[in-house]
Amino acid sequence: MADATWKKCERMVARILGARRTPAGRPGEPDVRGRRLSVEVKHRKQLPRWLVAALEQAERAAGDGEPAVCVLHERGMHYHDSLAVLRLRSLEELLSRLAREVAADDAR
């Protein structure tokens, strides 16, 4: 039987983040677990156009080396509970940069 598309998506995300995919069906477990990262992966046929457009607007405004982030805030929500959306590539770069900085600090 062919592998489900959502499973392939979870495996690819895990590979990109240097993490591992956790078996499906375990309550309380994320789809992907990294060293310091818990990831829920949602595969959809199409993402909301307004969300993609908002992230693209942030990307156009970002300077060189700046990650573009779209913050989603709902009325009445505490601001620290707002959602931050960024491209997986940006998250990967941020995590790599953080790992290099931690390693450099540890070497001192």
C-alpha positions as CSV (number, residue, x, y, z in Angstrom):
1,M,0.0,0.0,0.0
2,A,1.3,3.5,-0.9
3,D,2.3,5.8,2.0
4,A,-0.2,8.5,2.9
5,T,0.7,12.0,1.7
6,W,0.5,13.3,5.2
7,K,3.0,10.8,6.4
8,K,5.4,11.7,3.7
9,C,5.0,15.4,4.6
10,E,5.8,14.6,8.3
11,R,8.9,12.7,7.3
12,M,10.1,15.5,5.1
13,V,9.6,18.1,7.8
14,A,11.4,15.9,10.3
15,R,14.3,15.4,7.9
16,I,14.6,19.2,7.2
17,L,14.6,20.0,10.9
18,G,17.0,17.2,11.8
19,A,14.3,15.7,14.0
20,R,12.3,12.4,14.0
21,R,8.8,11.6,13.1
22,T,6.8,10.0,15.9
23,P,4.4,7.2,15.2
24,A,0.8,8.2,14.6
25,G,-1.9,7.5,17.1
26,R,0.0,8.2,20.3
27,P,-2.0,10.6,22.3
28,G,-0.1,13.6,23.5
29,E,2.8,13.1,21.1
30,P,3.7,15.6,18.4
31,D,4.0,14.6,14.7
32,V,7.7,15.5,14.8
33,R,10.0,15.8,17.8
34,G,13.4,17.5,17.8
35,R,16.0,18.1,20.4
36,R,14.2,21.2,21.7
37,L,11.2,21.3,19.3
38,S,7.7,19.8,19.2
39,V,6.1,20.1,15.8
40,E,2.5,19.5,14.7
41,V,2.4,19.1,10.9
42,K,-0.8,19.9,8.9
43,H,-0.8,19.0,5.2
44,R,-3.6,20.7,3.2
45,K,-4.4,20.7,-0.5
46,Q,-4.4,24.5,-0.4
47,L,-3.4,27.0,2.3
48,P,-5.6,30.1,2.9
49,R,-4.7,32.7,0.3
50,W,-4.9,35.6,2.8
51,L,-2.3,33.8,5.0
52,V,0.1,33.2,2.2
53,A,-0.4,36.8,1.0
54,A,0.3,38.1,4.5
55,L,3.6,36.1,4.7
56,E,4.6,37.3,1.3
57,Q,4.1,40.9,2.4
58,A,6.4,40.3,5.4
59,E,8.9,38.7,3.0
60,R,8.9,41.7,0.7
61,A,9.6,44.0,3.7
62,A,12.3,41.9,5.3
63,G,15.9,42.9,4.9
64,D,18.8,40.6,4.0
65,G,19.2,37.9,6.6
66,E,16.0,38.9,8.4
67,P,13.4,36.1,8.8
68,A,9.9,37.2,7.6
69,V,7.2,36.4,10.2
70,C,3.5,36.9,10.0
71,V,1.9,37.3,13.4
72,L,-1.8,36.3,13.7
73,H,-3.7,37.8,16.6
74,E,-7.3,37.2,17.5
75,R,-9.4,39.8,19.3
76,G,-9.3,39.1,23.1
77,M,-6.3,36.9,22.8
78,H,-3.3,37.7,25.0
79,Y,-0.6,39.0,22.7
80,H,2.0,36.5,23.8
81,D,-0.5,33.8,22.7
82,S,-0.6,35.1,19.1
83,L,0.5,32.8,16.4
84,A,3.8,33.3,14.5
85,V,3.9,32.0,10.9
86,L,7.2,31.7,9.0
87,R,8.5,29.5,6.2
88,L,10.1,26.2,7.3
89,R,13.3,27.4,5.6
90,S,13.4,30.4,7.9
91,L,12.8,28.2,11.0
92,E,15.6,25.9,9.8
93,E,18.0,28.9,9.4
94,L,17.0,30.3,12.8
95,L,17.6,27.0,14.5
96,S,21.0,26.5,12.8
97,R,22.0,30.0,13.7
98,L,21.0,29.4,17.3
99,A,22.9,26.1,17.4
100,R,26.1,27.8,16.1
101,E,25.8,30.6,18.7
102,V,25.3,28.1,21.5
103,A,28.3,26.0,20.3
104,A,30.4,29.2,20.1
105,D,29.4,30.2,23.6
106,D,30.2,26.7,24.9
107,A,33.6,26.8,23.3
108,R,34.5,29.9,25.3
